[in-house]
Amino acid sequence: MSLLDTRVPAVIVRIDRNPFHHGTLGAVRSLGRAGVEVHVVADCAGSPVRRSRYVRRIHPPPRPGASADEIHSVLRRVAGEVGRPAVLIPMDDATAIAAGRLRVELAPSYLLPATPATLPGRVADKAELAGLCAATGIPHPRTLVPDSPARAADDAARLGLPLVAKWSRPWLLPPGSGLRSTQLVHSVAEARELYARTAEAGSPLLLQAYLPPGEDRDWFFHGYADRSGTVRAGGPGRKRLSWPRGAGLTAVGHWAPNAEVCALAERLTGELGYRGVFDLDFRRCGTTGRYHLLDFNPRPGAQFRLFADSAGLDVVRALHLDLTGRPLPDGDPVAGRSFVVENYAPFAALRTAPGGRELAWYARDDRVPGWAMWALWARHVSGRLRRRLGTTAPVPAPRPIPGAATPSPDSFADNEKASS
């Protein structure tokens, strides 16, 4: 018998059009394996997610950059098609922010955590997060927000080079602009040029002191703050390999004990009154040894399945259990458990792990998404290579996988970023 209330379906929503977002597949599998009916509201035309045996139905998503009213309209339509109250699970920042603001309007069609309406937007905003860290005493890299090209140059000189440039609200970046949510800046001129694109980016530019990566310095914490504010499920993880290297999503991660990271996560969510699933990124300063918070994602991180404990509980299952009034089982952490994204770390996927290993795409009980991923990934990589070389010569398509989706050429835009 399932621990979860299988009478209550789940609606997983993702507006960001990233066909290789493995976190969405992780959420589908986590709930589907427990017997929950899973609906996906996302653009899955060129994604392995659509091939999962655990997807009941795929619904058209809101367009990228949709207003709150448009998102509300789509979710109301989906609620009518599902036909009964469902747990809503946002898988990107834009959806999480909209769901927080629309929680009252979405009830009773959807079950959502009772977090303050504007809090998901505040923690996801990089400029707001710097202020929240200062107010709560959580270490955070020194951050400056220039208000002119000259000020950007001055701030870059003040912080020292290299430095990190971030757009305050990365979910507003226009597709195809070439603007990246985060990048390393090596010159004052580069900082000035980035500032000149502020209007195009749709949110302020932040310049941040650079904390160099290194062995045992990149950590993350995934958790679920229940209705009482207690952090349940999840845990601290160490990023062993990222893509791109040194910055970016977790390609290989390990569940590892870290009392200091746990304490910082619990303190921050407690002081903010946050409720729901969250994903925090930390980097340890090589000079002071302090852990600095880099990002607060108000939704499941893409590698959340790393933290499936001895009772089978992860943050997505914790959300469903809590919102349906069911108790959360007490499981033990599985130290040494690993999570590998095969297309970014294929050799790591072949290694054994003392605490067990979960792959992002392939699973014995749901094989087709893993097969489809390699066919789609080959086409994606060959398309990017052709664009870089400036060629138009056709590249033979990979041999089709039985039952796999035929991808749309437009589905592999440069927006391949997957949030960690």
LINMOTA-V24565 format. One record per backbone hydrogen bond with DSSP energy under -1.0 kcal/mol. NH is the residue of the N-H (numbers start at 0). CO is the residue of the C=O. If there is no record, write none. Layout:
nh co
NH CO
NH CO
This chain:
nh co
5 3
7 4
9 36
10 86
11 38
12 88
13 40
17 15
20 17
21 19
25 21
26 22
27 23
28 24
29 25
30 26
31 27
32 28
34 31
35 30
38 9
39 56
40 11
41 58
43 41
46 43
50 47
51 48
54 51
55 37
56 37
58 39
65 62
70 66
71 67
72 68
73 69
74 70
75 71
76 72
77 73
78 74
79 75
80 76
81 77
82 78
85 108
86 8
87 110
88 10
90 12
95 91
96 92
97 93
98 94
99 95
100 96
101 97
105 101
106 102
109 105
110 85
114 112
118 115
121 117
122 118
123 119
124 120
125 167
128 124
129 125
130 126
131 127
132 128
133 129
134 130
135 131
136 132
137 132
143 206
151 147
152 148
153 149
154 150
155 151
156 152
157 153
158 154
159 155
162 184
163 207
164 182
165 205
166 180
167 203
171 168
172 169
176 173
182 164
184 162
190 186
191 187
192 188
193 189
194 190
195 191
196 193
197 194
200 196
201 197
205 165
206 143
207 163
208 141
216 213
218 281
219 236
220 279
221 234
222 277
223 231
224 275
225 229
228 225
231 223
234 221
236 219
237 253
238 217
239 251
240 251
242 248
246 243
248 242
250 240
251 240
252 338
253 237
254 336
255 235
261 257
262 258
263 259
264 260
265 261
266 262
267 263
268 264
269 265
270 266
271 267
272 268
273 268
275 224
277 222
278 296
279 220
280 294
281 218
282 291
283 216
284 289
288 284
291 282
292 138
293 280
294 280
296 278
298 296
303 300
305 302
306 303
308 312
309 331
311 308
317 313
318 314
319 315
320 316
321 317
322 318
323 319
324 321
325 320
335 254
336 333
337 355
338 252
339 357
340 250
343 340
344 340
348 344
349 346
350 347
354 335
355 352
357 337
359 339
365 362
370 366
371 367
372 368
373 369
374 370
375 371
376 372
377 373
378 374
379 375
380 376
381 377
382 378
383 379
384 380
385 381
386 382
387 383
388 384
390 385
403 400
410 407
415 413
